[in-house]
Amino acid sequence: MLGAIIGDIVGSVYEFDNIKTKDFEHFREDCFFTDDTVMTIATADAIMAGGSREDFKEAYKNWGRKYPHAGYGLRFRNWLNDEDSLPYNSWGNGSAMRVSPVGQLFESMDKVLAYAKITAEVTHNHPEGIKGAQATAAAIFLAKCFKSGNCLKQDEPWDLAELKKIIKKTIEDKMGYDLSATLDEIRPSYRFNESCRDTVPQAVTAFLESTDFEDAIRNAISLGGDSDTLAAITGSIAEAAYGIPEGIAKKALSYLDEPLLEIYLRWNEFIKDKPIK
């Protein structure tokens, strides 16, 4: 979850001021958390409350209303203020940016995909919205398996190169995304896009071409586009694969206010020593 938060914070200042280089200041003084962080925290809060469809709906409503100026899209803002709370068939990347706690917690691919679907469809019930959340959560789950070495009962532990091949093949085969383009091929013409279809594959590729956690964040932001959300998705996968350097983690947490930090700390206790099966 922290990987998504870091990507969001670092990318916040570039969302509407895109850069096309990896050479930039990682944490600027004017960085801030956005809706990506708020909704990621909301997902964790909902899981700890029980993880039902109503829990996710209530958490997204409560946290969204607590932070009404976090940068939500128009349709999500309307949903926050709509007492009916009906999903609105969104294919936007909001479903993918907030799903990382699912990939981090659950112990089988089936559960990861099932819960990712639930988190998405309370708002983003378009097939593309669901697919984006599932693809992100699946990549996180596979990266977690790489770190643990046993959640898929591998014959032998994967190395990093093998993990990346498995993630690429899984996302292409199960989700139908095309991951053939390199970052150098994507970057020149890539523009701001809020769809899962044109955010999630690029974010996964940013992880696939990375060498460590910070490099993954730099890859994502260097594409331009919806920088904070791209980096949140990439960062959530990179956290599971690489871990997060202590200095980066500490700096990122300094940007959170007390309510967000409280849920983050409670989530860490919640997932501690959870069995990987």
Secondary structure, DSSP 8 states (H G I E B T S, - for coil): -HHHHHHHHHHGGGTTS----S-S-SS-TT----HHHHHHHHHHHHHHHT--HHHHHHHHHHHHHHSTTS---HHHHHHHT-TT-------BTHHHHT-HHHHHH-SSHHHHHHHHHHHHHTT--SHHHHHHHHHHHHHHHHHHHHHHS-TT--SS---HHHHHHHHHHHHHHHH-----S-HHHHGGG-----BSTTTHHHHHHHHHT-SSHHHHHHHHHHT-SSHHHHHHHHHHHHHHHH---HHHHHHHHTTS-HHHHHHHHHHHHHHTT----
